[in-house]
Amino acid sequence: MAKLAKLVEMGAYGKRSGRVAYVLERSSLPAPVTGFEWAPDASFNAADAILADSRLKEVFRAAILKGYAIVESK
């Protein structure tokens, strides 16, 4: 059974693009923006995240149905 993972789009020197991806299979993840790469968030816990922000329920549902969901925050 695949586990939901959180990846942050990171660039040089820790710069962030503002995009966060939630995925079941990393192979389904789209390519990152040029100059960035997807970095796993090892501290991510889906249960804790959804308790902290119930809006993530729809994001997680999309990730399960589509294979990934990307959230942009700027």
C-alpha positions as CSV (number, residue, x, y, z in Angstrom):
1,M,0.0,0.0,0.0
2,A,1.4,3.4,-1.0
3,K,1.8,6.1,1.6
4,L,0.9,9.7,0.9
5,A,4.0,11.8,0.8
6,K,4.6,15.6,0.8
7,L,7.3,17.1,-1.5
8,V,8.4,20.7,-1.6
9,E,9.7,22.3,-4.8
10,M,13.2,23.5,-3.8
11,G,15.9,25.4,-5.7
12,A,19.4,26.4,-5.0
13,Y,20.3,27.7,-1.5
14,G,17.0,26.5,-0.1
15,K,14.9,28.8,-2.3
16,R,11.3,27.6,-2.6
17,S,9.0,28.0,-5.6
18,G,5.9,28.0,-3.4
19,R,4.6,24.7,-4.8
20,V,4.0,21.7,-2.6
21,A,3.0,18.3,-4.0
22,Y,1.2,15.5,-2.3
23,V,1.7,12.1,-4.0
24,L,1.1,8.4,-3.6
25,E,3.6,7.3,-6.2
26,R,6.6,9.6,-6.9
27,S,6.6,8.4,-10.5
28,S,3.3,10.2,-11.1
29,L,4.7,13.6,-10.1
30,P,5.0,16.2,-12.9
31,A,8.3,17.7,-13.6
32,P,9.4,20.6,-11.3
33,V,9.8,24.1,-12.5
34,T,13.1,24.7,-14.3
35,G,15.9,25.2,-11.7
36,F,14.0,23.4,-9.0
37,E,13.6,19.8,-7.8
38,W,11.1,18.0,-5.6
39,A,12.4,17.4,-2.1
40,P,10.6,15.1,0.3
41,D,9.4,16.5,3.6
42,A,10.5,13.8,6.0
43,S,8.5,15.3,8.9
44,F,5.2,15.0,7.0
45,N,2.4,13.1,8.7
46,A,-0.9,13.0,6.8
47,A,-3.0,12.6,10.0
48,D,-1.4,15.5,11.8
49,A,-1.6,17.7,8.7
50,I,-5.3,17.1,8.2
51,L,-6.0,17.7,11.9
52,A,-4.2,21.0,11.7
53,D,-5.9,22.1,8.4
54,S,-9.1,20.4,7.4
55,R,-8.9,22.0,3.9
56,L,-6.2,19.4,3.1
57,K,-9.0,16.8,3.0
58,E,-9.8,17.8,-0.6
59,V,-6.2,18.0,-1.6
60,F,-5.5,14.5,-0.2
61,R,-8.6,13.2,-2.1
62,A,-7.3,14.7,-5.3
63,A,-3.9,13.1,-4.8
64,I,-5.4,9.7,-4.2
65,L,-7.7,10.0,-7.3
66,K,-5.1,11.6,-9.7
67,G,-1.9,10.3,-8.2
68,Y,-0.7,13.7,-7.1
69,A,-2.0,17.1,-6.1
70,I,-0.1,20.4,-6.2
71,V,-0.8,23.3,-4.0
72,E,0.6,26.7,-4.7
73,S,1.2,29.3,-2.0
74,K,2.8,32.6,-2.5
